[in-house]
Amino acid sequence: MKAIQTILLIAACSLALPTYAQDTSKRYYTDIPGVKANVLIKTSKAWNGNMLPAYGEGQPEITIVRYEFAPGASIPMHMHPVINAGVLLKGELTVLTKSGETITLKAGEPLVELFKEWHYGANNGTETAEFIVVYAGTVGTPLVVREH
């Protein structure tokens, strides 16, 4: 996944014109009239504080999924063998780990998911929860592995 690191570095550098090299806020297009940028999260850790792993080898593959969880819906215990992060657009979503850690997201909140840690999610709210997730993996690596 060194290719993904290179792509991300090039993208970050391309956002920072030479005159803005010292001003990191310019990297998010905050100086353009009519354009507003709000960094929701920038971290090297999952939501429970565990460090994210170094990227592995292989052809990078980005997947973006929009999930909808009906009120009362839950997904089974699973883990992610790829780094992923998302933003809850609407509703409420609770994520619980096997070890008892819990986080409840409200609309507009970002989440850096757990990496290779068993967990499940549930919509305990009264409206449909809509969640956009970006997975940064490699070709052939599953996004989710369910517990058997």
RATA-V568229 format. One record per residue. N is the residue number from 1. PHI is phi in whole degrees, -180 to 180 (NA if undefined). PSI is psi in whole degrees, -180 to 180 (none if undefined). BURIAL is I if it has 24 or more other C-alpha atoms within 12 Angstrom, else O. Layout:
<<N;PHI;PSI;BURIAL> <N;PHI;PSI;BURIAL>>
//
This chain:
<<1;NA;14;O> <2;-60;-28;O> <3;-64;-39;O> <4;-65;-41;O> <5;-62;-40;O> <6;-65;-44;O> <7;-61;-45;O> <8;-65;-39;O> <9;-65;-44;O> <10;-63;-44;O> <11;-61;-44;O> <12;-64;-41;O> <13;-68;-35;O> <14;-69;-25;O> <15;-77;-22;O> <16;-105;99;O> <17;-64;156;O> <18;-51;-38;O> <19;-71;-14;O> <20;-105;11;O> <21;-54;-34;O> <22;-93;-10;O> <23;-110;97;O> <24;-65;-24;O> <25;-64;-26;O> <26;-69;-20;I> <27;-68;-14;I> <28;-110;20;O> <29;58;42;O> <30;-85;-5;O> <31;-103;10;O> <32;-103;122;O> <33;-56;133;O> <34;86;-5;O> <35;-115;128;O> <36;-122;131;O> <37;-123;130;O> <38;-129;107;O> <39;-70;114;O> <40;-76;-36;O> <41;-163;144;O> <42;-146;110;O> <43;-155;163;O> <44;-110;12;O> <45;-126;151;O> <46;-75;173;I> <47;-60;-24;I> <48;-92;6;I> <49;96;-9;O> <50;-72;140;O> <51;-67;142;O> <52;-75;151;I> <53;-80;165;O> <54;-68;151;O> <55;-66;145;I> <56;-88;-170;O> <57;-93;160;O> <58;126;171;O> <59;-71;119;O> <60;-60;147;I> <61;-146;124;I> <62;-104;133;I> <63;-128;132;O> <64;-118;126;O> <65;-126;137;O> <66;-106;116;O> <67;-101;148;I> <68;-128;125;I> <69;-114;116;I> <70;-67;156;O> <71;-54;131;O> <72;86;-10;O> <73;-76;148;O> <74;-143;158;I> <75;-110;150;I> <76;-71;168;O> <77;-56;132;O> <78;-157;174;I> <79;-144;162;I> <80;-113;121;I> <81;-87;11;I> <82;-133;152;I> <83;-70;138;I> <84;-152;156;I> <85;-149;156;I> <86;-152;177;I> <87;-134;130;I> <88;-81;118;I> <89;-84;-33;I> <90;-153;145;I> <91;86;-152;I> <92;-142;141;I> <93;-142;132;I> <94;-111;133;I> <95;-116;132;I> <96;-128;140;I> <97;-99;166;I> <98;-61;-32;O> <99;-85;1;O> <100;99;1;O> <101;-71;144;O> <102;-141;144;O> <103;-139;139;I> <104;-118;122;I> <105;-95;144;I> <106;-113;161;I> <107;-50;133;O> <108;94;-11;O> <109;-89;141;I> <110;-89;163;I> <111;-148;128;I> <112;-97;115;I> <113;-69;164;I> <114;-74;147;I> <115;-110;119;I> <116;53;39;I> <117;-126;133;I> <118;-70;132;I> <119;-161;170;I> <120;-146;166;I> <121;-128;153;I> <122;-147;144;I> <123;-99;100;I> <124;-92;4;O> <125;-85;-172;O> <126;-106;-3;O> <127;-128;162;O> <128;-61;134;I> <129;-96;130;I> <130;-115;127;I> <131;-134;124;I> <132;-100;128;I> <133;-125;136;I> <134;-111;121;I> <135;-103;129;I> <136;-112;93;I> <137;-124;-156;I> <138;-129;154;I> <139;-55;130;O> <140;92;-10;O> <141;-92;128;O> <142;-66;152;O> <143;-80;-32;I> <144;-140;141;I> <145;-124;121;O> <146;-84;147;O> <147;-74;142;O> <148;-95;none;O>>
//
